[in-house]
């Protein structure tokens, strides 16, 4: 077991998607998402309009920093002075590589990689951890990763508690849709566990609330990329249309459990686009709260960091 009284310091690179910090960063941010291909003026204008619709910029930067601070505080409460936490973002500064470099400069013995996404996919969490390991390898620093926290009790409890409360304000025959960001179908065809990861969260929350599958809840996907290849479905907007057409529901609550912060895919794709779509079809609409920097969830993730750190020590790794 790790001894918190030792002088060894352990790094934690807390990884997330990132967001533009200023209006001037929207275009380079979008270019990075597009793997170096600048967006057309039309695509850039459309994305900028979406940011305008939610207030000009996403609150994600401040939320991610608050999540980092909450995780660091929870770790310090468990083992004072042992853990150093740095952010590593996928498409904005500080990039994953910058976060790892900061931890290496701090002289950490080992790095724990934690992604602010609960569901494992080789396309998402796998890529984050690969980037962290690639950045740390030249320095001889091992990176151990937390691959999934889809059924973490505090996460499930957070979603179930909020969903239970919201259901009391909705009409009878309200359908709950559990959503996550869609991925290309080819990733899933290759055996990626992502859909099963999402389903495990949905089942856990539904059981905690007492919902029956399909009669009360279903899975949908959202925010698919604009590429020629097919993405996982059904899309949440299509499911809402189908519910209205069949008369199987009077309302819809979306639990966007694939996301753990308020950002564009939540604040625009759901709160504006999906909400307007549902109401135009005569359905009441609501969405469960995002985790953001919830203290209980961040404390649970801190415990997972300690557990994987202790396992690495106990197995003689590093």
C-alpha positions as CSV (number, residue, x, y, z in Angstrom):
1,X,0.0,0.0,0.0
2,X,1.2,3.5,-0.7
3,X,2.5,5.3,2.4
4,X,1.4,8.9,2.4
5,X,4.2,9.8,4.8
6,X,6.9,9.2,2.1
7,X,8.4,12.0,0.2
8,X,7.4,10.5,-3.2
9,X,5.0,12.8,-5.1
10,X,2.5,11.4,-7.6
11,X,1.3,13.4,-10.5
12,X,-2.3,13.4,-11.8
13,X,-3.0,14.6,-15.3
14,X,-6.7,15.4,-15.3
15,X,-7.8,15.3,-19.0
16,X,-10.7,16.9,-20.7
17,X,-11.8,18.1,-24.2
18,X,-11.0,21.8,-23.8
19,X,-12.8,24.9,-25.2
20,X,-11.9,28.3,-26.7
21,X,-10.9,30.7,-24.0
22,X,-11.6,33.8,-26.2
23,X,-13.5,34.5,-29.4
24,X,-10.2,34.6,-31.3
25,X,-9.5,31.0,-30.3
26,X,-12.7,29.6,-31.8
27,X,-11.1,29.2,-35.3
28,X,-7.8,27.5,-34.1
29,X,-9.8,25.4,-31.7
30,X,-12.1,24.2,-34.6
31,X,-9.0,23.7,-36.8
32,X,-7.4,21.4,-34.1
33,X,-10.6,19.4,-33.9
34,X,-10.5,19.0,-37.7
35,X,-6.9,17.7,-37.4
36,X,-5.3,20.8,-38.9
37,X,-7.9,21.5,-41.6
38,X,-9.3,25.0,-41.2
39,X,-13.1,25.2,-41.2
40,X,-14.9,26.9,-44.1
41,X,-16.2,30.4,-43.4
42,X,-19.7,28.8,-43.3
43,X,-18.8,26.2,-40.7
44,X,-16.9,28.8,-38.6
45,X,-19.9,31.1,-38.7
46,X,-22.2,28.3,-37.7
47,X,-20.0,27.3,-34.7
48,X,-19.6,30.9,-33.6
49,X,-23.4,31.4,-33.8
50,X,-23.8,28.4,-31.4
51,X,-21.4,30.0,-29.0
52,X,-23.4,33.3,-29.3
53,X,-26.6,31.4,-28.4
54,X,-25.1,30.3,-25.1
55,X,-23.7,33.6,-24.2
56,X,-20.6,34.1,-26.4
57,X,-18.3,31.4,-25.1
58,X,-18.7,28.1,-23.2
59,X,-18.3,28.0,-19.4
60,X,-16.3,24.8,-19.8
61,X,-12.9,26.4,-19.1
62,X,-14.0,27.6,-15.7
63,X,-15.8,24.4,-14.9
64,X,-12.8,22.2,-15.8
65,X,-10.6,24.3,-13.6
66,X,-13.1,24.0,-10.8
67,X,-13.1,20.2,-11.3
68,X,-9.3,20.2,-11.1
69,X,-9.3,22.2,-7.9
70,X,-12.0,20.0,-6.3
71,X,-10.1,16.9,-7.2
72,X,-6.8,18.3,-5.8
73,X,-8.6,19.3,-2.6
74,X,-10.1,15.9,-2.2
75,X,-6.7,14.2,-2.8
76,X,-5.0,16.5,-0.3
77,X,-7.6,15.6,2.3
78,X,-6.8,11.9,1.8
79,X,-3.0,12.2,1.6
80,X,-1.7,15.8,2.2
81,X,1.0,16.8,-0.1
82,X,1.3,13.5,-2.0
83,X,-0.5,14.4,-5.2
84,X,0.1,17.1,-7.8
85,X,-2.8,17.7,-10.2
86,X,-2.4,19.3,-13.7
87,X,-4.9,19.8,-16.5
88,X,-4.3,18.2,-19.9
89,X,-6.7,19.2,-22.6
90,X,-7.3,17.6,-26.0
91,X,-7.9,20.6,-28.2
92,X,-6.9,23.7,-26.2
93,X,-4.1,24.8,-23.9
94,X,-2.8,23.4,-21.6
95,X,-2.7,20.4,-23.9
96,X,-2.2,16.9,-22.5
97,X,1.5,17.1,-23.3
98,X,1.8,20.4,-21.4
99,X,0.1,18.9,-18.4
100,X,2.5,15.9,-18.4
101,X,5.5,18.2,-18.9
102,X,4.5,20.3,-15.8
103,X,4.2,17.1,-13.7
104,X,7.6,15.8,-15.0
105,X,9.1,19.2,-14.1
106,X,7.6,18.9,-10.6
107,X,9.6,15.7,-10.2
108,X,6.7,13.2,-9.8
109,X,7.5,9.5,-9.4
110,X,4.5,8.4,-11.4
111,X,1.5,9.9,-13.2
112,X,-2.2,8.8,-12.9
113,X,-4.2,9.6,-15.9
114,X,-7.9,10.5,-15.3
115,X,-10.3,11.6,-18.0
116,X,-13.3,13.7,-17.3
117,X,-15.5,11.3,-19.2
118,X,-17.0,8.2,-17.5
119,X,-17.3,5.8,-20.5
120,X,-14.3,4.0,-22.0
121,X,-13.7,4.1,-25.7
122,X,-10.5,3.6,-27.5
123,X,-11.5,6.7,-29.5
124,X,-11.8,8.9,-26.5
125,X,-10.3,7.8,-23.2
126,X,-7.9,5.5,-24.9
127,X,-6.6,8.4,-27.0
128,X,-6.2,10.6,-24.0
129,X,-4.2,8.0,-22.1
130,X,-2.1,7.2,-25.1
131,X,-1.1,10.8,-25.5
132,X,-0.2,11.1,-21.8
133,X,2.0,7.9,-22.0
134,X,3.7,9.1,-25.2
135,X,4.5,12.4,-23.6
136,X,5.8,10.8,-20.4
137,X,7.8,8.0,-21.9
138,X,10.9,10.0,-22.9
139,X,11.3,11.0,-19.3
140,X,11.0,7.5,-17.9
141,X,7.8,8.3,-16.1
142,X,5.1,5.7,-16.0
143,X,1.4,6.6,-16.6
144,X,-1.3,4.4,-15.1
145,X,-4.8,5.1,-16.3
146,X,-8.3,5.1,-14.9
147,X,-10.2,3.7,-17.9
148,X,-13.8,3.8,-16.8
149,X,-16.0,5.2,-14.0
150,X,-19.3,4.5,-15.7
151,X,-20.9,2.9,-12.6
152,X,-19.1,4.9,-9.9
153,X,-21.6,5.0,-7.1
154,X,-21.3,8.7,-6.5
155,X,-21.8,9.4,-10.2
156,X,-24.9,7.2,-10.4
157,X,-26.3,8.6,-7.2
158,X,-25.8,12.2,-8.5
159,X,-27.7,11.4,-11.7
160,X,-30.5,9.4,-10.0
161,X,-31.1,12.0,-7.3
162,X,-31.5,14.8,-9.9
163,X,-33.6,12.6,-12.2
164,X,-35.9,11.5,-9.5
165,X,-36.6,15.1,-8.5
166,X,-37.2,16.3,-12.1
167,X,-39.6,13.4,-12.8
168,X,-41.9,14.8,-10.1
169,X,-42.4,18.0,-12.1
170,X,-43.0,16.3,-15.5
171,X,-46.3,15.0,-17.0
172,X,-47.3,11.4,-16.9
173,X,-45.7,9.2,-19.6
174,X,-42.4,11.0,-19.5
175,X,-39.6,9.1,-21.3
176,X,-36.0,9.3,-20.0
177,X,-33.3,9.3,-22.7
178,X,-29.8,8.6,-21.6
179,X,-27.3,10.1,-24.1
180,X,-23.7,10.4,-24.9
181,X,-21.6,11.8,-27.7
182,X,-22.0,9.6,-30.8
183,X,-18.9,8.0,-32.4
184,X,-18.3,6.6,-35.9
185,X,-19.9,3.2,-36.4
186,X,-16.5,1.8,-37.6
187,X,-15.2,2.2,-34.0
188,X,-18.0,0.1,-32.6
189,X,-17.8,-2.4,-35.4
190,X,-14.2,-3.0,-34.4
191,X,-15.4,-4.2,-31.0
192,X,-15.2,-0.9,-28.9
193,X,-17.1,-1.2,-25.6
194,X,-18.4,2.3,-25.7
195,X,-22.2,1.5,-26.2
196,X,-22.0,-1.1,-23.4
197,X,-20.3,1.5,-21.1
198,X,-23.2,3.9,-21.7
199,X,-25.8,1.2,-21.1
200,X,-24.1,0.3,-17.8
201,X,-24.7,3.8,-16.5
202,X,-28.2,3.9,-17.8
203,X,-29.1,0.6,-16.2
204,X,-27.6,1.6,-12.9
205,X,-29.4,5.0,-12.8
206,X,-32.7,3.5,-14.0
207,X,-32.6,0.8,-11.4
208,X,-31.9,3.4,-8.7
209,X,-34.9,5.5,-9.8
210,X,-37.1,2.5,-10.5
211,X,-37.6,2.9,-14.3
212,X,-38.6,0.1,-16.6
213,X,-36.5,-0.2,-19.8
214,X,-38.2,1.2,-22.9
215,X,-41.5,1.8,-21.2
216,X,-39.7,4.5,-19.1
217,X,-36.3,4.9,-20.6
218,X,-34.1,4.4,-23.7
219,X,-30.7,5.2,-25.0
220,X,-30.0,7.8,-27.7
221,X,-27.0,9.5,-29.1
222,X,-26.2,13.1,-29.9
223,X,-23.8,15.6,-31.4
224,X,-22.6,13.3,-34.2
225,X,-19.7,14.6,-36.3
226,X,-20.2,16.0,-39.8
227,X,-18.4,13.4,-41.8
228,X,-19.5,11.2,-44.7
229,X,-19.2,8.0,-42.6
230,X,-22.1,6.8,-40.4
231,X,-22.2,7.5,-36.7
232,X,-23.9,5.6,-33.9
233,X,-27.7,6.2,-33.6
234,X,-30.5,6.7,-33.0
235,X,-30.0,10.4,-32.7
236,X,-31.7,12.1,-29.8
237,X,-33.7,14.4,-32.1
238,X,-35.0,11.4,-34.1
239,X,-36.0,9.6,-31.0
240,X,-37.9,12.7,-29.8
241,X,-39.6,12.9,-33.2
242,X,-40.6,9.2,-33.0
243,X,-42.0,9.6,-29.5
244,X,-44.2,12.5,-30.6
245,X,-45.3,10.6,-33.8
246,X,-46.3,7.5,-31.9
247,X,-47.9,9.3,-28.9
248,X,-45.9,7.1,-26.5
249,X,-44.8,10.0,-24.4
250,X,-46.0,13.4,-23.1
251,X,-42.6,14.5,-22.0
252,X,-38.9,13.8,-22.4
253,X,-36.1,14.1,-19.9
254,X,-32.6,13.8,-21.3
255,X,-29.9,12.5,-18.9
256,X,-26.7,13.4,-20.8
257,X,-24.7,11.0,-18.7
258,X,-21.9,10.9,-21.3
259,X,-20.9,14.4,-20.4
260,X,-19.8,15.6,-16.9
261,X,-19.8,19.4,-17.5
262,X,-22.0,22.1,-19.0
263,X,-20.6,22.9,-22.4
264,X,-21.7,23.4,-26.0
265,X,-23.0,19.8,-26.6
266,X,-25.2,20.3,-23.5
267,X,-26.1,24.0,-23.4
268,X,-26.8,24.2,-27.2
269,X,-27.4,20.7,-28.5
270,X,-29.8,19.9,-25.7
271,X,-31.0,23.0,-23.9
272,X,-31.7,24.9,-27.1
273,X,-31.9,22.6,-30.1
274,X,-33.4,19.4,-28.5
275,X,-35.7,21.5,-26.2
276,X,-37.1,23.5,-29.1
277,X,-37.6,20.4,-31.1
278,X,-39.5,18.6,-28.3
279,X,-41.7,21.6,-27.5
280,X,-42.5,22.1,-31.2
281,X,-43.8,18.6,-31.2
282,X,-45.9,19.1,-28.1
283,X,-43.6,17.3,-25.6
284,X,-42.5,18.8,-22.3
285,X,-38.7,18.8,-22.0
286,X,-36.1,18.8,-19.2
287,X,-32.5,17.8,-18.8
288,X,-30.7,16.4,-15.7
289,X,-27.9,18.5,-14.2
290,X,-24.3,18.1,-15.2
291,X,-21.8,16.9,-12.5
292,X,-19.5,19.9,-13.0
293,X,-17.5,20.1,-9.8
294,X,-19.9,18.2,-7.5
295,X,-17.9,17.5,-4.3
296,X,-19.1,13.9,-3.8
297,X,-18.3,12.9,-7.4
298,X,-14.9,14.6,-7.3
299,X,-14.1,12.9,-3.9
300,X,-15.0,9.5,-5.4
301,X,-12.7,10.1,-8.3
302,X,-10.0,11.1,-5.9
303,X,-10.4,7.8,-4.1
304,X,-10.0,6.0,-7.5
305,X,-6.8,7.9,-8.1
306,X,-5.5,6.7,-4.7
307,X,-6.6,3.1,-5.4
308,X,-4.8,2.9,-8.7
309,X,-1.7,4.6,-7.2
310,X,-1.7,2.1,-4.3
311,X,-2.1,-0.8,-6.8
312,X,0.9,0.4,-8.8
313,X,3.0,0.5,-5.6
314,X,1.8,-2.9,-4.4
315,X,2.5,-4.5,-7.8
316,X,6.0,-3.1,-7.9
317,X,5.3,-1.1,-11.0
318,X,7.1,2.2,-11.7
